[in-house]
Amino acid sequence: MRFIFIDAEKAHFPVAALCRNLQVTRQGYYAFAQRAPSARQANEATLQADVGEIHAGSNKRYGSPRVLMELKRRGLRVGKRRVERAMRSQGLCARPR
C-alpha cells in the first residue's frame, strides 16, 4: 500500500521525501515500480474485462448470478463472491425494470 501511495503522489512530492516519511527504501519503491504484474493481477484484470463485457451486453440488466452463469458457460472457473467483488469495484449493478 505504501508503494502504491508513493506512485500516486510522486507527481506532487519528491520520491525520496515520500519514502523517508513512509519509512521505506527508495530501492524498494523502484523495485516495485519495475516489477511486472503478478499472474493473479493479470487474471483479475481479465475477469474485470469479461464481467464488464457481459454486463454491457445484457443492456446492464444482469446481476452477479447471471454474470456468473455466463462466465461458467464460457468455461471460466470463478466463484460467486469474486464476480460480486469485480462488479462492485466497477460500480456495476443490475438495472431494475
N, CA, C and O atoms as a printed pandas DataFrame, in Angstrom:
     atom_number atom_name residue_name chain_id  residue_number  x_coord  y_coord  z_coord
0              1         N          MET        A               1    0.814   -1.183    0.000
1              2        CA          MET        A               1    0.000    0.000    0.000
2              3         C          MET        A               1    0.867    1.259    0.000
3              4         O          MET        A               1    0.504    2.263   -0.614
4              5         N          ARG        A               2    1.989    1.210    0.673
5              6        CA          ARG        A               2    2.853    2.384    0.727
6              7         C          ARG        A               2    3.399    2.719   -0.653
7              8         O          ARG        A               2    3.438    3.881   -1.059
8              9         N          PHE        A               3    3.816    1.682   -1.365
9             10        CA          PHE        A               3    4.387    1.922   -2.691
10            11         C          PHE        A               3    3.332    2.462   -3.654
11            12         O          PHE        A               3    3.642    3.299   -4.502
12            13         N          ILE        A               4    2.110    2.000   -3.536
13            14        CA          ILE        A               4    1.027    2.490   -4.387
14            15         C          ILE        A               4    0.771    3.965   -4.097
15            16         O          ILE        A               4    0.542    4.756   -5.012
16            17         N          PHE        A               5    0.813    4.328   -2.812
17            18        CA          PHE        A               5    0.638    5.729   -2.435
18            19         C          PHE        A               5    1.763    6.583   -3.000
19            20         O          PHE        A               5    1.518    7.671   -3.520
20            21         N          ILE        A               6    2.989    6.097   -2.899
21            22        CA          ILE        A               6    4.131    6.843   -3.441
22            23         C          ILE        A               6    3.974    7.015   -4.936
23            24         O          ILE        A               6    4.242    8.090   -5.472
24            25         N          ASP        A               7    3.542    5.965   -5.615
25            26        CA          ASP        A               7    3.350    6.037   -7.064
26            27         C          ASP        A               7    2.296    7.079   -7.432
27            28         O          ASP        A               7    2.431    7.769   -8.442
28            29         N          ALA        A               8    1.256    7.194   -6.621
29            30        CA          ALA        A               8    0.190    8.154   -6.899
30            31         C          ALA        A               8    0.617    9.586   -6.608
31            32         O          ALA        A               8    0.164   10.514   -7.278
32            33         N          GLU        A               9    1.479    9.776   -5.623
33            34        CA          GLU        A               9    1.831   11.128   -5.180
34            35         C          GLU        A               9    3.178   11.628   -5.688
35            36         O          GLU        A               9    3.579   12.743   -5.358
36            37         N          LYS        A              10    3.882   10.831   -6.481
37            38        CA          LYS        A              10    5.224   11.245   -6.906
38            39         C          LYS        A              10    5.214   12.458   -7.833
39            40         O          LYS        A              10    6.253   13.092   -8.017
40            41         N          ALA        A              11    4.077   12.792   -8.414
41            42        CA          ALA        A              11    3.988   13.990   -9.247
42            43         C          ALA        A              11    3.978   15.254   -8.395
43            44         O          ALA        A              11    4.334   16.328   -8.880
44            45         N          HIS        A              12    3.577   15.140   -7.134
45            46        CA          HIS        A              12    3.450   16.310   -6.257
46            47         C          HIS        A              12    4.606   16.462   -5.281
47            48         O          HIS        A              12    4.912   17.573   -4.851
48            49         N          PHE        A              13    5.255   15.350   -4.927
49            50        CA          PHE        A              13    6.322   15.374   -3.932
50            51         C          PHE        A              13    7.499   14.552   -4.432
51            52         O          PHE        A              13    7.313   13.647   -5.246
52            53         N          PRO        A              14    8.711   14.848   -3.962
53            54        CA          PRO        A              14    9.866   14.028   -4.352
54            55         C          PRO        A              14    9.747   12.605   -3.794
55            56         O          PRO        A              14    9.252   12.395   -2.687
56            57         N          VAL        A              15   10.203   11.655   -4.573
57            58        CA          VAL        A              15   10.132   10.244   -4.170
58            59         C          VAL        A              15   10.939   10.017   -2.902
59            60         O          VAL        A              15   10.510    9.273   -2.020
60            61         N          ALA        A              16   12.087   10.640   -2.801
61            62        CA          ALA        A              16   12.937   10.446   -1.621
62            63         C          ALA        A              16   12.211   10.894   -0.352
63            64         O          ALA        A              16   12.272   10.208    0.669
64            65         N          ALA        A              17   11.532   12.031   -0.406
65            66        CA          ALA        A              17   10.811   12.526    0.769
66            67         C          ALA        A              17    9.650   11.605    1.125
67            68         O          ALA        A              17    9.413   11.329    2.301
68            69         N          LEU        A              18    8.937   11.135    0.129
69            70        CA          LEU        A              18    7.827   10.211    0.389
70            71         C          LEU        A              18    8.328    8.919    1.024
71            72         O          LEU        A              18    7.734    8.415    1.978
72            73         N          CYS        A              19    9.412    8.394    0.495
73            74        CA          CYS        A              19    9.969    7.149    1.039
74            75         C          CYS        A              19   10.438    7.350    2.476
75            76         O          CYS        A              19   10.218    6.491    3.330
76            77         N          ARG        A              20   11.081    8.480    2.742
77            78        CA          ARG        A              20   11.563    8.756    4.090
78            79         C          ARG        A              20   10.386    8.866    5.069
79            80         O          ARG        A              20   10.444    8.308    6.165
80            81         N          ASN        A              21    9.332    9.574    4.685
81            82        CA          ASN        A              21    8.181    9.751    5.577
82            83         C          ASN        A              21    7.400    8.462    5.799
83            84         O          ASN        A              21    6.839    8.254    6.874
84            85         N          LEU        A              22    7.361    7.596    4.792
85            86        CA          LEU        A              22    6.642    6.327    4.930
86            87         C          LEU        A              22    7.533    5.190    5.423
87            88         O          LEU        A              22    7.086    4.053    5.569
88            89         N          GLN        A              23    8.795    5.513    5.676
89            90        CA          GLN        A              23    9.774    4.572    6.215
90            91         C          GLN        A              23    9.961    3.342    5.329
91            92         O          GLN        A              23    9.926    2.206    5.802
92            93         N          VAL        A              24   10.161    3.593    4.040
93            94        CA          VAL        A              24   10.523    2.537    3.095
94            95         C          VAL        A              24   11.753    3.001    2.339
95            96         O          VAL        A              24   12.061    4.193    2.304
96            97         N          THR        A              25   12.451    2.057    1.739
97            98        CA          THR        A              25   13.643    2.430    0.993
98            99         C          THR        A              25   13.283    2.836   -0.427
99           100         O          THR        A              25   12.300    2.362   -0.996
100          101         N          ARG        A              26   14.091    3.716   -0.984
101          102        CA          ARG        A              26   13.871    4.110   -2.373
102          103         C          ARG        A              26   14.097    2.928   -3.298
103          104         O          ARG        A              26   13.388    2.774   -4.293
104          105         N          GLN        A              27   15.073    2.094   -2.982
105          106        CA          GLN        A              27   15.342    0.913   -3.791
106          107         C          GLN        A              27   14.136   -0.010   -3.822
107          108         O          GLN        A              27   13.819   -0.596   -4.857
108          109         N          GLY        A              28   13.465   -0.138   -2.684
109          110        CA          GLY        A              28   12.261   -0.969   -2.618
110          111         C          GLY        A              28   11.156   -0.409   -3.493
111          112         O          GLY        A              28   10.454   -1.155   -4.175
112          113         N          TYR        A              29   11.003    0.918   -3.470
113          114        CA          TYR        A              29    9.975    1.533   -4.310
114          115         C          TYR        A              29   10.286    1.320   -5.787
115          116         O          TYR        A              29    9.407    0.941   -6.560
116          117         N          TYR        A              30   11.539    1.565   -6.182
117          118        CA          TYR        A              30   11.885    1.418   -7.595
118          119         C          TYR        A              30   11.807   -0.040   -8.044
119          120         O          TYR        A              30   11.487   -0.306   -9.203
120          121         N          ALA        A              31   12.092   -0.984   -7.153
121          122        CA          ALA        A              31   11.923   -2.404   -7.490
122          123         C          ALA        A              31   10.444   -2.700   -7.713
123          124         O          ALA        A              31   10.094   -3.444   -8.629
124          125         N          PHE        A              32    9.573   -2.125   -6.882
125          126        CA          PHE        A              32    8.128   -2.275   -7.051
126          127         C          PHE        A              32    7.679   -1.689   -8.378
127          128         O          PHE        A              32    6.862   -2.287   -9.079
128          129         N          ALA        A              33    8.205   -0.529   -8.726
129          130        CA          ALA        A              33    7.792    0.144   -9.961
130          131         C          ALA        A              33    8.227   -0.638  -11.200
131          132         O          ALA        A              33    7.539   -0.596  -12.220
132          133         N          GLN        A              34    9.341   -1.343  -11.136
133          134        CA          GLN        A              34    9.854   -2.102  -12.280
134          135         C          GLN        A              34    9.189   -3.470  -12.428
135          136         O          GLN        A              34    9.193   -4.052  -13.513
136          137         N          ARG        A              35    8.623   -3.975  -11.346
137          138        CA          ARG        A              35    8.069   -5.328  -11.319
138          139         C          ARG        A              35    6.857   -5.453  -12.238
139          140         O          ARG        A              35    6.008   -4.563  -12.288
140          141         N          ALA        A              36    6.787   -6.552  -12.952
141          142        CA          ALA        A              36    5.637   -6.837  -13.817
142          143         C          ALA        A              36    4.453   -7.264  -12.956
143          144         O          ALA        A              36    4.648   -7.768  -11.850
144          145         N          PRO        A              37    3.229   -7.070  -13.447
145          146        CA          PRO        A              37    2.067   -7.510  -12.669
146          147         C          PRO        A              37    2.092   -9.021  -12.453
147          148         O          PRO        A              37    2.542   -9.775  -13.316
148          149         N          SER        A              38    1.607   -9.449  -11.303
149          150        CA          SER        A              38    1.594  -10.871  -10.984
150          151         C          SER        A              38    0.522  -11.580  -11.814
151          152         O          SER        A              38   -0.321  -10.939  -12.442
152          153         N          ALA        A              39    0.570  -12.885  -11.804
153          154        CA          ALA        A              39   -0.419  -13.683  -12.535
154          155         C          ALA        A              39   -1.818  -13.436  -11.967
155          156         O          ALA        A              39   -2.795  -13.407  -12.715
156          157         N          ARG        A              40   -1.911  -13.261  -10.676
157          158        CA          ARG        A              40   -3.207  -13.005  -10.047
158          159         C          ARG        A              40   -3.782  -11.666  -10.504
159          160         O          ARG        A              40   -4.977  -11.565  -10.785
160          161         N          GLN        A              41   -2.934  -10.639  -10.580
161          162        CA          GLN        A              41   -3.397   -9.333  -11.048
162          163         C          GLN        A              41   -3.829   -9.401  -12.508
163          164         O          GLN        A              41   -4.813   -8.772  -12.896
164          165         N          ALA        A              42   -3.100  -10.159  -13.311
165          166        CA          ALA        A              42   -3.465  -10.309  -14.722
166          167         C          ALA        A              42   -4.804  -11.036  -14.856
167          168         O          ALA        A              42   -5.647  -10.646  -15.664
168          169         N          ASN        A              43   -4.998  -12.094  -14.063
169          170        CA          ASN        A              43   -6.275  -12.823  -14.089
170          171         C          ASN        A              43   -7.427  -11.934  -13.631
171          172         O          ASN        A              43   -8.530  -11.996  -14.174
172          173         N          GLU        A              44   -7.158  -11.112  -12.632
173          174        CA          GLU        A              44   -8.201  -10.222  -12.120
174          175         C          GLU        A              44   -8.586   -9.180  -13.170
175          176         O          GLU        A              44   -9.763   -8.854  -13.320
176          177         N          ALA        A              45   -7.598   -8.661  -13.891
177          178        CA          ALA        A              45   -7.881   -7.683  -14.952
178          179         C          ALA        A              45   -8.703   -8.322  -16.068
179          180         O          ALA        A              45   -9.614   -7.692  -16.605
180          181         N          THR        A              46   -8.388   -9.565  -16.417
181          182        CA          THR        A              46   -9.150  -10.284  -17.442
182          183         C          THR        A              46  -10.589  -10.510  -16.978
183          184         O          THR        A              46  -11.534  -10.332  -17.747
184          185         N          LEU        A              47  -10.743  -10.904  -15.713
185          186        CA          LEU        A              47  -12.086  -11.112  -15.170
186          187         C          LEU        A              47  -12.881   -9.808  -15.175
187          188         O          LEU        A              47  -14.061   -9.801  -15.526
188          189         N          GLN        A              48  -12.241   -8.708  -14.789
189          190        CA          GLN        A              48  -12.915   -7.407  -14.781
190          191         C          GLN        A              48  -13.428   -7.068  -16.178
191          192         O          GLN        A              48  -14.553   -6.595  -16.337
192          193         N          ALA        A              49  -12.592   -7.314  -17.189
193          194        CA          ALA        A              49  -12.995   -7.016  -18.565
194          195         C          ALA        A              49  -14.153   -7.902  -19.000
195          196         O          ALA        A              49  -15.095   -7.425  -19.633
196          197         N          ASP        A              50  -14.091   -9.192  -18.665
197          198        CA          ASP        A              50  -15.166  -10.116  -19.035
198          199         C          ASP        A              50  -16.480   -9.749  -18.349
199          200         O          ASP        A              50  -17.542   -9.777  -18.971
200          201         N          VAL        A              51  -16.400   -9.409  -17.081
201          202        CA          VAL        A              51  -17.611   -9.043  -16.337
202          203         C          VAL        A              51  -18.221   -7.775  -16.935
203          204         O          VAL        A              51  -19.436   -7.697  -17.116
204          205         N          GLY        A              52  -17.394   -6.798  -17.238
205          206        CA          GLY        A              52  -17.894   -5.564  -17.844
206          207         C          GLY        A              52  -18.531   -5.808  -19.199
207          208         O          GLY        A              52  -19.558   -5.214  -19.527
208          209         N          GLU        A              53  -17.919   -6.684  -19.986
209          210        CA          GLU        A              53  -18.446   -7.008  -21.313
210          211         C          GLU        A              53  -19.808   -7.710  -21.216
211          212         O          GLU        A              53  -20.739   -7.375  -21.948
212          213         N          ILE        A              54  -19.910   -8.676  -20.315
213          214        CA          ILE        A              54  -21.171   -9.418  -20.147
214          215         C          ILE        A              54  -22.262   -8.484  -19.642
215          216         O          ILE        A              54  -23.395   -8.524  -20.120
216          217         N          HIS        A              55  -21.916   -7.650  -18.681
217          218        CA          HIS        A              55  -22.904   -6.731  -18.113
218          219         C          HIS        A              55  -23.401   -5.735  -19.164
219          220         O          HIS        A              55  -24.599   -5.465  -19.249
220          221         N          ALA        A              56  -22.486   -5.196  -19.957
221          222        CA          ALA        A              56  -22.877   -4.244  -21.004
222          223         C          ALA        A              56  -23.678   -4.944  -22.099
223          224         O          ALA        A              56  -24.618   -4.367  -22.645
224          225         N          GLY        A              57  -23.310   -6.182  -22.421
225          226        CA          GLY        A              57  -24.014   -6.939  -23.450
226          227         C          GLY        A              57  -25.437   -7.298  -23.065
227          228         O          GLY        A              57  -26.271   -7.561  -23.931
228          229         N          SER        A              58  -25.717   -7.309  -21.778
229          230        CA          SER        A              58  -27.071   -7.620  -21.318
230          231         C          SER        A              58  -27.907   -6.358  -21.154
231          232         O          SER        A              58  -28.966   -6.390  -20.527
232          233         N          ASN        A              59  -27.446   -5.270  -21.703
233          234        CA          ASN        A              59  -28.124   -3.975  -21.567
234          235         C          ASN        A              59  -28.198   -3.558  -20.100
235          236         O          ASN        A              59  -29.155   -2.921  -19.661
236          237         N          LYS        A              60  -27.152   -3.938  -19.351
237          238        CA          LYS        A              60  -26.999   -3.621  -17.927
238          239         C          LYS        A              60  -28.111   -4.213  -17.066
239          240         O          LYS        A              60  -28.454   -3.662  -16.020
240          241         N          ARG        A              61  -28.667   -5.328  -17.507
241          242        CA          ARG        A              61  -29.737   -5.998  -16.759
242          243         C          ARG        A              61  -29.224   -7.118  -15.864
243          244         O          ARG        A              61  -29.860   -7.450  -14.864
244          245         N          TYR        A              62  -28.074   -7.707  -16.212
245          246        CA          TYR        A              62  -27.584   -8.866  -15.469
246          247         C          TYR        A              62  -26.945   -8.444  -14.154
247          248         O          TYR        A              62  -26.162   -7.495  -14.096
248          249         N          GLY        A              63  -27.298   -9.171  -13.102
249          250        CA          GLY        A              63  -26.635   -9.038  -11.821
250          251         C          GLY        A              63  -25.572  -10.114  -11.696
251          252         O          GLY        A              63  -25.261  -10.798  -12.671
252          253         N          SER        A              64  -25.018  -10.269  -10.514
253          254        CA          SER        A              64  -23.930  -11.224  -10.336
254          255         C          SER        A              64  -24.325  -12.675  -10.616
255          256         O          SER        A              64  -23.496  -13.402  -11.163
256          257         N          PRO        A              65  -25.535  -13.151  -10.281
257          258        CA          PRO        A              65  -25.847  -14.550  -10.588
258          259         C          PRO        A              65  -25.843  -14.851  -12.083
259          260         O          PRO        A              65  -25.316  -15.880  -12.505
260          261         N          ARG        A              66  -26.419  -13.972  -12.881
261          262        CA          ARG        A              66  -26.449  -14.216  -14.320
262          263         C          ARG        A              66  -25.082  -14.024  -14.955
263          264         O          ARG        A              66  -24.724  -14.743  -15.888
264          265         N          VAL        A              67  -24.314  -13.061  -14.458
265          266        CA          VAL        A              67  -22.950  -12.870  -14.966
266          267         C          VAL        A              67  -22.136  -14.112  -14.653
267          268         O          VAL        A              67  -21.362  -14.576  -15.491
268          269         N          LEU        A              68  -22.305  -14.656  -13.450
269          270        CA          LEU        A              68  -21.605  -15.884  -13.064
270          271         C          LEU        A              68  -21.975  -17.038  -13.983
271          272         O          LEU        A              68  -21.099  -17.782  -14.426
272          273         N          MET        A              69  -23.265  -17.198  -14.276
273          274        CA          MET        A              69  -23.698  -18.282  -15.177
274          275         C          MET        A              69  -23.081  -18.112  -16.562
275          276         O          MET        A              69  -22.663  -19.093  -17.177
276          277         N          GLU        A              70  -23.021  -16.887  -17.055
277          278        CA          GLU        A              70  -22.442  -16.649  -18.380
278          279         C          GLU        A              70  -20.943  -16.930  -18.383
279          280         O          GLU        A              70  -20.423  -17.479  -19.355
280          281         N          LEU        A              71  -20.246  -16.567  -17.323
281          282        CA          LEU        A              71  -18.817  -16.871  -17.232
282          283         C          LEU        A              71  -18.585  -18.371  -17.217
283          284         O          LEU        A              71  -17.661  -18.864  -17.864
284          285         N          LYS        A              72  -19.416  -19.101  -16.481
285          286        CA          LYS        A              72  -19.285  -20.561  -16.450
286          287         C          LYS        A              72  -19.633  -21.170  -17.800
287          288         O          LYS        A              72  -19.044  -22.174  -18.200
288          289         N          ARG        A              73  -20.579  -20.572  -18.497
289          290        CA          ARG        A              73  -20.933  -21.037  -19.838
290          291         C          ARG        A              73  -19.748  -20.853  -20.792
291          292         O          ARG        A              73  -19.561  -21.638  -21.721
292          293         N          ARG        A              74  -18.957  -19.816  -20.552
293          294        CA          ARG        A              74  -17.767  -19.563  -21.371
294          295         C          ARG        A              74  -16.582  -20.441  -20.970
295          296         O          ARG        A              74  -15.538  -20.420  -21.622
296          297         N          GLY        A              75  -16.748  -21.210  -19.896
297          298        CA          GLY        A              75  -15.700  -22.137  -19.498
298          299         C          GLY        A              75  -14.746  -21.599  -18.442
299          300         O          GLY        A              75  -13.705  -22.210  -18.199
300          301         N          LEU        A              76  -15.064  -20.485  -17.811
301          302        CA          LEU        A              76  -14.209  -19.933  -16.769
302          303         C          LEU        A              76  -14.636  -20.463  -15.413
303          304         O          LEU        A              76  -15.827  -20.522  -15.105
304          305         N          ARG        A              77  -13.658  -20.847  -14.604
305          306        CA          ARG        A              77  -13.951  -21.305  -13.246
306          307         C          ARG        A              77  -13.779  -20.119  -12.320
307          308         O          ARG        A              77  -12.663  -19.654  -12.089
308          309         N          VAL        A              78  -14.874  -19.640  -11.799
309          310        CA          VAL        A              78  -14.844  -18.462  -10.940
310          311         C          VAL        A              78  -15.954  -18.593   -9.908
311          312         O          VAL        A              78  -16.982  -19.218  -10.173
312          313         N          GLY        A              79  -15.750  -18.008   -8.738
313          314        CA          GLY        A              79  -16.735  -18.084   -7.673
314          315         C          GLY        A              79  -17.677  -16.887   -7.667
315          316         O          GLY        A              79  -17.404  -15.842   -8.257
316          317         N          LYS        A              80  -18.793  -17.084   -6.978
317          318        CA          LYS        A              80  -19.829  -16.056   -6.913
318          319         C          LYS        A              80  -19.309  -14.789   -6.245
319          320         O          LYS        A              80  -19.558  -13.689   -6.738
320          321         N          ARG        A              81  -18.609  -14.923   -5.159
321          322        CA          ARG        A              81  -18.111  -13.758   -4.431
322          323         C          ARG        A              81  -17.090  -12.970   -5.243
323          324         O          ARG        A              81  -17.029  -11.744   -5.154
324          325         N          ARG        A              82  -16.303  -13.668   -6.021
325          326        CA          ARG        A              82  -15.312  -12.986   -6.856
326          327         C          ARG        A              82  -16.004  -12.160   -7.939
327          328         O          ARG        A              82  -15.562  -11.054   -8.250
328          329         N          VAL        A              83  -17.073  -12.680   -8.506
329          330        CA          VAL        A              83  -17.846  -11.935   -9.501
330          331         C          VAL        A              83  -18.498  -10.729   -8.834
331          332         O          VAL        A              83  -18.496   -9.630   -9.389
332          333         N          GLU        A              84  -19.055  -10.934   -7.645
333          334        CA          GLU        A              84  -19.662   -9.815   -6.925
334          335         C          GLU        A              84  -18.641   -8.717   -6.661
335          336         O          GLU        A              84  -18.933   -7.534   -6.837
336          337         N          ARG        A              85  -17.451   -9.107   -6.242
337          338        CA          ARG        A              85  -16.393   -8.139   -5.955
338          339         C          ARG        A              85  -15.963   -7.403   -7.214
339          340         O          ARG        A              85  -15.712   -6.198   -7.179
340          341         N          ALA        A              86  -15.876   -8.126   -8.326
341          342        CA          ALA        A              86  -15.495   -7.498   -9.594
342          343         C          ALA        A              86  -16.549   -6.493  -10.048
343          344         O          ALA        A              86  -16.214   -5.418  -10.546
344          345         N          MET        A              87  -17.808   -6.841   -9.876
345          346        CA          MET        A              87  -18.881   -5.922  -10.261
346          347         C          MET        A              87  -18.899   -4.696   -9.354
347          348         O          MET        A              87  -19.061   -3.567   -9.817
348          349         N          ARG        A              88  -18.732   -4.931   -8.073
349          350        CA          ARG        A              88  -18.757   -3.822   -7.113
350          351         C          ARG        A              88  -17.611   -2.851   -7.361
351          352         O          ARG        A              88  -17.799   -1.639   -7.259
352          353         N          SER        A              89  -16.425   -3.366   -7.687
353          354        CA          SER        A              89  -15.274   -2.489   -7.911
354          355         C          SER        A              89  -15.451   -1.612   -9.155
355          356         O          SER        A              89  -14.863   -0.535   -9.252
356          357         N          GLN        A              90  -16.261   -2.082  -10.098
357          358        CA          GLN        A              90  -16.531   -1.286  -11.316
358          359         C          GLN        A              90  -17.801   -0.452  -11.191
359          360         O          GLN        A              90  -18.134    0.322  -12.089
360          361         N          GLY        A              91  -18.504   -0.612  -10.083
361          362        CA          GLY        A              91  -19.746    0.129   -9.874
362          363         C          GLY        A              91  -20.897   -0.412  -10.702
363          364         O          GLY        A              91  -21.812    0.338  -11.043
364          365         N          LEU        A              92  -20.872   -1.694  -11.032
365          366        CA          LEU        A              92  -21.915   -2.306  -11.849
366          367         C          LEU        A              92  -22.982   -2.931  -10.957
367          368         O          LEU        A              92  -22.669   -3.569   -9.952
368          369         N          CYS        A              93  -24.228   -2.745  -11.329
369          370        CA          CYS        A              93  -25.318   -3.428  -10.656
370          371         C          CYS        A              93  -26.441   -3.592  -11.678
371          372         O          CYS        A              93  -26.508   -2.885  -12.684
372          373         N          ALA        A              94  -27.312   -4.541  -11.387
373          374        CA          ALA        A              94  -28.414   -4.813  -12.317
374          375         C          ALA        A              94  -29.396   -3.645  -12.317
375          376         O          ALA        A              94  -29.754   -3.117  -11.265
376          377         N          ARG        A              95  -29.813   -3.262  -13.489
377          378        CA          ARG        A              95  -30.771   -2.164  -13.634
378          379         C          ARG        A              95  -32.166   -2.733  -13.468
379          380         O          ARG        A              95  -32.504   -3.719  -14.122
380          381         N          PRO        A              96  -32.979   -2.145  -12.619
381          382        CA          PRO        A              96  -34.339   -2.669  -12.457
382          383         C          PRO        A              96  -35.199   -2.404  -13.691
383          384         O          PRO        A              96  -34.879   -1.545  -14.512
384          385         N          ARG        A              97  -36.273   -3.140  -13.807
385          386        CA          ARG        A              97  -37.157   -2.987  -14.958
386          387         C          ARG        A              97  -37.891   -1.677  -14.918
387          388         O          ARG        A              97  -38.681   -1.385  -15.816
